[in-house]
Amino acid sequence: MLHIHPDFVVDGQNGDVADDSYHRYKEDIAILKELGANFYRFSISWPRIMPTGEANNINQAGIDYYNKLINELVDNGIQPMVSMYHWDLPQWLQDLGGWTNPIITDYFEDYARVLYENFGDRVKLWVTFNEPATFMTGYTSERGMAPSIFKPGVGDYLTTHHLLIAHARAYHLYDEQYRATQQGKISITLSSSWEEPLTNSTAGAIASERSMQFVLGIHAHPIYSKEGDYPAVVRERVIKNSKAEGRTRSRLPVFSKEMVEYIRGTYDYFALNYYTSHLVTEMDTGYDPSIERDCYVARSFDPSWPKSSSEWLRMVPWGLRKLINWIHKEYDGPEIIITENGVSDRGTLDDQSRVSYYTSHLAEILKAIHEDGCNVGGFTAWSLMDNF
């Protein structure tokens, strides 16, 4: 993508080399060991393992690299935590429509099988997808997340629908064929802000709850809730808006009763990424149609919240405590592993803002555990090195 559109990045760079972990993985692991880390979360690249996305085209050099990385981690007493999908899709599959094509669930199950077969004897913590709420935006913008296809309110919902089925297929495959011998755990990493009401009012509380369901519940509810399926408010609003637009069906696809049951409960822990929070109030925003328009909230920051080097990230540690409590209550107290938390800066080694960010957020996590009774089982700093 960035070879074709270098203008998508401010300075025209791409991620071909980045931190060069492919060659310098032993240095990376030495850093981890020096830090005293007891686990390391990294992602496997689907195109590196299966260049076309198909199981009949395996790249042995890719298998060999990840085996070396995993073995080096294990030899140094560091547990691997592996994300199967962190947004790099084989181009051949994208040419078929990518995540908007339901056939991709077949290919993802094939990919998961290859990973379990090659690495599952040593990898005991799996994540199927990293941040669906982020990569589904690849179908809502012409200059953003790959594949940069502008189909808001349609492409993102199709992506959501198919990745949830793909996640469930990878989970059931593990459960039925590998869990007994490999004894691992599997989940999906969901990202969420905390959506704080702008006003202390009934309308503010309603806007906050609706926003939480569109931001997090749309992916979490089908997996973690007792009843399964999309949150009722999400389904109802998209159905209502789709009808008003003159459509014959909802832009958000419908799960069959059998598929609701198939997806529900496909987790061993709740993997959560948190960076920031918002103030929300009821208002029409976004394209028509779009998930923003369906949600019917406007998001803003309190001017007093400390800034970072990213426009979208303000430092709101108390938001993490509220988010953990919301998940704890909404989904009946699952074990939460925070798989990403951190802040961007401009590269200074005297990074006091980052020190403050981590200290304050870890303090709020401890409050959630010891004062609120929430079940938090792990914390991952994002990230070990600079990332592109």
C-alpha positions as CSV (number, residue, x, y, z in Angstrom):
1,M,0.0,0.0,0.0
2,L,2.7,2.5,1.0
3,H,4.8,1.7,-2.0
4,I,1.9,2.7,-4.1
5,H,0.8,5.6,-1.9
6,P,3.8,7.0,0.0
7,D,1.7,10.2,0.4
8,F,-0.3,8.3,3.1
9,V,2.6,8.9,5.5
10,V,3.9,12.3,6.5
11,D,7.5,11.6,5.6
12,G,6.9,9.0,2.9
13,Q,8.4,6.2,4.9
14,N,7.1,2.6,5.0
15,G,7.4,-0.4,7.3
16,D,9.7,-2.6,5.2
17,V,12.5,-2.6,7.7
18,A,11.2,-0.7,10.7
19,D,13.0,-2.0,13.9
20,D,14.4,-5.0,11.9
21,S,13.3,-7.5,14.4
22,Y,13.5,-10.2,11.7
23,H,17.3,-10.0,12.0
24,R,17.7,-8.6,15.5
25,Y,15.3,-10.7,17.4
26,K,18.0,-12.0,19.8
27,E,18.8,-8.4,20.7
28,D,15.1,-7.8,21.4
29,I,14.9,-10.8,23.7
30,A,18.1,-9.7,25.5
31,I,16.3,-6.4,26.2
32,L,13.2,-8.2,27.5
33,K,15.3,-10.4,29.8
34,E,17.2,-7.3,31.1
35,L,13.8,-5.7,31.8
36,G,12.6,-8.8,33.7
37,A,9.7,-9.4,31.4
38,N,8.0,-12.8,32.0
39,F,6.1,-12.8,28.7
40,Y,6.3,-11.1,25.3
41,R,3.4,-10.3,23.0
42,F,4.2,-10.3,19.3
43,S,2.2,-10.8,16.1
44,I,2.7,-13.4,13.3
45,S,2.4,-12.1,9.8
46,W,-0.1,-14.1,7.7
47,P,1.6,-13.2,4.4
48,R,5.0,-14.2,5.8
49,I,3.6,-17.7,6.7
50,M,1.2,-18.1,3.7
51,P,2.0,-15.6,1.0
52,T,-1.3,-16.1,-0.9
53,G,-3.3,-16.8,2.3
54,E,-3.8,-20.4,1.2
55,A,-2.6,-23.6,3.1
56,N,-1.1,-25.1,-0.1
57,N,1.5,-22.3,-0.2
58,I,3.6,-22.3,3.0
59,N,6.7,-20.2,3.2
60,Q,9.1,-22.3,5.2
61,A,11.4,-19.4,5.8
62,G,8.6,-17.7,7.7
63,I,7.9,-20.8,9.8
64,D,11.7,-21.0,10.5
65,Y,11.9,-17.4,11.7
66,Y,9.0,-17.7,14.2
67,N,10.4,-21.0,15.5
68,K,13.7,-19.3,16.2
69,L,12.0,-16.4,17.9
70,I,9.7,-18.6,20.0
71,N,12.6,-21.0,21.0
72,E,14.8,-18.0,22.0
73,L,12.0,-16.6,24.2
74,V,11.4,-20.0,25.8
75,D,15.1,-20.6,26.4
76,N,15.2,-17.3,28.2
77,G,12.2,-18.0,30.4
78,I,9.9,-15.6,28.6
79,Q,6.4,-16.8,27.6
80,P,5.3,-16.1,24.0
81,M,1.9,-14.5,23.6
82,V,1.0,-14.6,19.9
83,S,-1.5,-12.5,17.9
84,M,-2.5,-14.2,14.7
85,Y,-3.7,-11.1,12.9
86,H,-2.4,-7.6,13.4
87,W,-3.7,-6.1,10.1
88,D,-1.4,-7.5,7.4
89,L,-3.6,-9.5,5.0
90,P,-2.2,-11.5,2.0
91,Q,-2.9,-9.4,-1.1
92,W,-4.5,-12.3,-2.9
93,L,-7.2,-12.5,-0.2
94,Q,-7.7,-8.7,-0.4
95,D,-8.2,-9.0,-4.1
96,L,-11.1,-11.3,-3.3
97,G,-12.7,-8.6,-1.2
98,G,-10.7,-9.1,2.0
99,W,-12.8,-9.0,5.2
100,T,-16.0,-8.1,3.3
101,N,-16.0,-11.6,1.7
102,P,-17.4,-14.4,3.9
103,I,-15.0,-16.9,2.3
104,I,-12.2,-15.4,4.3
105,T,-13.4,-17.3,7.4
106,D,-12.4,-20.5,5.7
107,Y,-8.9,-19.2,4.9
108,F,-8.5,-17.8,8.5
109,E,-9.3,-21.2,9.9
110,D,-6.7,-22.8,7.6
111,Y,-4.2,-20.2,8.8
112,A,-4.9,-20.9,12.5
113,R,-4.4,-24.6,11.9
114,V,-0.9,-23.9,10.4
115,L,0.0,-21.8,13.5
116,Y,-1.3,-24.4,16.0
117,E,0.5,-27.2,14.1
118,N,3.8,-25.4,14.0
119,F,3.9,-23.4,17.2
120,G,1.2,-24.6,19.6
121,D,3.5,-26.9,21.5
122,R,5.3,-23.8,22.9
123,V,2.7,-21.0,22.5
124,K,0.2,-21.1,25.4
125,L,-1.4,-17.7,25.0
126,W,-3.1,-16.9,21.6
127,V,-5.0,-13.9,20.4
128,T,-6.9,-14.3,17.1
129,F,-7.3,-10.6,16.1
130,N,-5.8,-7.4,17.3
131,E,-8.2,-4.4,17.5
132,P,-11.1,-5.2,15.1
133,A,-12.4,-1.7,15.8
134,T,-9.3,-0.3,14.2
135,F,-8.8,-2.5,11.2
136,M,-12.4,-2.4,10.2
137,T,-11.9,1.3,9.4
138,G,-9.9,0.2,6.4
139,Y,-13.3,0.0,4.7
140,T,-14.4,3.5,5.8
141,S,-11.7,5.8,4.4
142,E,-9.8,6.4,1.1
143,R,-6.7,7.6,3.0
144,G,-6.3,5.5,6.2
145,M,-6.0,2.0,7.3
146,A,-5.4,-0.6,4.6
147,P,-7.1,-1.4,2.2
148,S,-8.4,2.2,2.2
149,I,-11.8,1.5,0.7
150,F,-14.5,4.1,1.3
151,K,-17.6,2.1,2.2
152,P,-18.6,3.5,5.7
153,G,-21.5,2.0,7.4
154,V,-21.3,-1.1,5.2
155,G,-17.8,-2.4,4.8
156,D,-16.9,-2.0,8.4
157,Y,-20.0,-3.9,9.5
158,L,-19.3,-6.7,7.0
159,T,-15.7,-6.9,8.4
160,T,-17.0,-7.1,11.9
161,H,-19.4,-9.9,11.0
162,H,-16.9,-12.0,9.3
163,L,-14.0,-11.6,11.7
164,L,-16.3,-12.7,14.6
165,I,-17.1,-15.9,12.7
166,A,-13.5,-16.3,11.9
167,H,-12.5,-15.9,15.5
168,A,-15.1,-18.5,16.6
169,R,-13.8,-20.9,14.0
170,A,-10.2,-20.6,15.2
171,Y,-11.4,-21.0,18.8
172,H,-13.5,-24.1,18.1
173,L,-10.7,-25.6,16.0
174,Y,-8.3,-25.2,19.0
175,D,-10.9,-26.5,21.4
176,E,-11.7,-29.6,19.4
177,Q,-8.3,-30.6,18.1
178,Y,-5.5,-29.0,20.0
179,R,-6.4,-27.9,23.5
180,A,-6.1,-31.3,25.1
181,T,-2.5,-31.7,24.0
182,Q,-1.3,-28.1,23.9
183,Q,-3.1,-26.8,27.0
184,G,-3.2,-23.2,25.9
185,K,-5.6,-20.3,26.1
186,I,-7.2,-18.3,23.3
187,S,-9.0,-14.9,23.1
188,I,-9.4,-11.8,20.9
189,T,-7.9,-8.4,21.7
190,L,-10.5,-5.6,21.7
191,S,-9.6,-2.0,22.0
192,S,-11.8,0.6,23.8
193,S,-11.8,4.0,25.1
194,W,-13.9,4.9,28.2
195,E,-16.9,7.0,27.0
196,E,-17.6,9.5,29.8
197,P,-20.9,11.5,29.8
198,L,-20.3,15.1,28.9
199,T,-23.1,16.1,31.3
200,N,-24.3,14.6,34.5
201,S,-27.8,13.8,33.2
202,T,-30.0,11.0,32.1
203,A,-29.3,11.8,28.5
204,G,-25.6,11.8,29.2
205,A,-25.7,8.4,30.8
206,I,-27.7,7.0,27.8
207,A,-25.2,8.5,25.3
208,S,-22.3,7.0,27.3
209,E,-23.8,3.5,27.4
210,R,-24.8,3.6,23.7
211,S,-21.3,4.7,22.8
212,M,-19.7,1.9,24.9
213,Q,-21.9,-0.6,23.0
214,F,-20.9,0.7,19.6
215,V,-17.2,1.1,20.5
216,L,-16.7,-2.2,22.5
217,G,-19.9,-4.1,22.7
218,I,-20.3,-4.6,19.0
219,H,-17.3,-7.0,19.2
220,A,-17.4,-8.1,22.8
221,H,-21.1,-8.8,23.2
222,P,-21.3,-11.7,20.7
223,I,-18.4,-13.4,22.5
224,Y,-18.6,-12.5,26.2
225,S,-22.3,-11.9,27.0
226,K,-24.6,-14.5,28.4
227,E,-27.1,-14.0,25.5
228,G,-24.6,-13.5,22.6
229,D,-25.3,-11.6,19.4
230,Y,-24.8,-7.9,18.8
231,P,-25.9,-5.5,21.6
232,A,-29.6,-4.8,21.2
233,V,-29.1,-1.0,20.9
234,V,-26.6,-1.5,18.0
235,R,-28.9,-3.9,16.1
236,E,-31.9,-1.7,16.6
237,R,-30.3,1.6,15.6
238,V,-28.7,0.1,12.4
239,I,-32.0,-1.6,11.4
240,K,-33.9,1.7,12.0
241,N,-31.4,3.8,10.0
242,S,-31.1,1.3,7.2
243,K,-34.9,1.3,6.8
244,A,-35.0,5.1,6.8
245,E,-32.4,5.0,4.0
246,G,-34.7,2.9,1.9
247,R,-32.7,-0.3,2.2
248,T,-34.3,-3.7,2.1
249,R,-32.1,-5.1,4.9
250,S,-29.9,-3.9,7.7
251,R,-26.4,-2.7,6.9
252,L,-25.3,-4.8,9.9
253,P,-25.6,-8.5,8.9
254,V,-27.8,-10.8,11.0
255,F,-26.4,-13.9,12.8
256,S,-28.5,-17.0,12.7
257,K,-29.5,-18.5,16.0
258,E,-27.0,-21.3,15.4
259,M,-24.2,-18.8,14.7
260,V,-25.1,-16.8,17.8
261,E,-24.5,-19.9,19.9
262,Y,-21.4,-20.9,17.9
263,I,-19.7,-17.5,18.7
264,R,-20.9,-17.1,22.3
265,G,-18.4,-18.2,24.9
266,T,-15.4,-18.4,22.5
267,Y,-12.8,-17.0,25.0
268,D,-10.5,-18.1,27.8
269,Y,-9.8,-14.5,29.0
270,F,-10.7,-10.9,28.0
271,A,-7.8,-9.2,26.1
272,L,-8.1,-5.4,26.3
273,N,-6.2,-2.5,24.8
274,Y,-6.7,0.9,26.4
275,Y,-5.1,4.3,25.6
276,T,-7.5,7.1,26.2
277,S,-11.1,8.3,27.0
278,H,-13.7,10.7,25.5
279,L,-16.5,12.9,26.6
280,V,-19.7,12.0,24.8
281,T,-23.0,13.7,24.1
282,E,-25.9,13.0,21.7
283,M,-25.3,14.5,18.3
284,D,-25.3,13.6,14.6
285,T,-21.8,13.1,13.4
286,G,-20.0,11.2,10.6
287,Y,-21.0,10.3,7.1
288,D,-24.5,9.1,6.2
289,P,-24.3,6.2,6.5
290,S,-21.6,5.4,9.0
291,I,-21.1,3.7,12.4
292,E,-20.7,7.2,13.8
293,R,-24.1,8.3,12.5
294,D,-25.7,5.1,13.8
295,C,-24.1,5.6,17.3
296,Y,-25.4,9.2,17.4
297,V,-22.8,10.7,19.8
298,A,-20.1,13.4,19.5
299,R,-16.8,12.7,21.2
300,S,-14.5,15.3,22.7
301,F,-11.6,15.8,25.2
302,D,-11.6,17.7,28.4
303,P,-9.0,20.5,27.8
304,S,-7.5,19.7,31.2
305,W,-6.6,16.1,30.1
306,P,-2.8,16.0,29.4
307,K,-1.8,15.8,25.8
308,S,0.5,13.3,24.1
309,S,2.3,13.3,20.7
310,S,-0.8,11.8,19.1
311,E,-3.8,14.0,18.5
312,W,-6.2,11.2,19.4
313,L,-4.5,10.3,22.7
314,R,-5.1,12.2,26.0
315,M,-3.9,10.8,29.3
316,V,-6.9,9.7,31.3
317,P,-5.9,7.0,33.7
318,W,-9.1,7.0,35.7
319,G,-10.9,6.0,32.4
320,L,-9.1,2.7,32.5
321,R,-10.5,1.9,35.9
322,K,-14.0,2.7,34.8
323,L,-13.6,0.6,31.7
324,I,-12.3,-2.4,33.6
325,N,-15.3,-2.1,36.0
326,W,-17.7,-1.8,33.0
327,I,-16.3,-5.0,31.5
328,H,-16.4,-6.7,34.9
329,K,-20.1,-5.9,35.3
330,E,-21.2,-6.3,31.7
331,Y,-19.6,-9.7,31.2
332,D,-19.8,-11.3,34.6
333,G,-16.2,-10.9,35.8
334,P,-13.9,-12.5,33.2
335,E,-10.1,-12.5,33.7
336,I,-8.9,-9.4,31.9
337,I,-5.4,-9.2,30.4
338,I,-4.4,-5.8,29.3
339,T,-2.6,-6.4,26.0
340,E,-1.8,-2.8,25.2
341,N,-1.4,0.4,27.2
342,G,1.0,3.2,26.6
343,V,1.6,6.7,25.2
344,S,3.4,8.3,22.3
345,D,6.1,10.9,22.6
346,R,8.7,12.4,20.2
347,G,11.5,10.1,21.0
348,T,13.2,11.8,23.9
349,L,15.1,9.4,26.3
350,D,14.0,11.6,29.2
351,D,10.4,10.5,28.7
352,Q,8.8,11.7,32.0
353,S,5.4,11.8,30.4
354,R,5.6,8.1,29.6
355,V,6.8,7.3,33.2
356,S,3.8,9.3,34.5
357,Y,1.4,7.6,32.1
358,Y,2.4,4.1,33.2
359,T,2.6,4.9,36.9
360,S,-0.9,6.5,36.9
361,H,-2.5,3.8,34.8
362,L,-1.0,1.0,36.8
363,A,-2.3,2.7,40.0
364,E,-5.8,2.7,38.6
365,I,-5.5,-1.0,37.7
366,L,-4.5,-1.8,41.2
367,K,-7.6,0.1,42.5
368,A,-9.8,-1.9,40.1
369,I,-8.3,-5.1,41.5
370,H,-8.1,-4.3,45.3
371,E,-10.9,-1.8,45.8
372,D,-13.4,-2.9,43.1
373,G,-12.8,-6.6,43.0
374,C,-12.1,-6.9,39.3
375,N,-10.1,-9.8,37.9
376,V,-7.1,-8.4,36.1
377,G,-4.5,-11.1,35.4
378,G,-1.8,-9.3,33.3
379,F,-0.5,-6.1,31.8
380,T,1.4,-5.4,28.6
381,A,3.2,-2.2,27.9
382,W,2.9,-1.0,24.3
383,S,5.5,-1.1,23.1
384,L,9.0,-2.6,23.7
385,M,10.5,-0.5,20.9
386,D,9.4,2.3,18.6
387,N,6.8,1.1,16.1
388,F,5.8,2.2,12.6
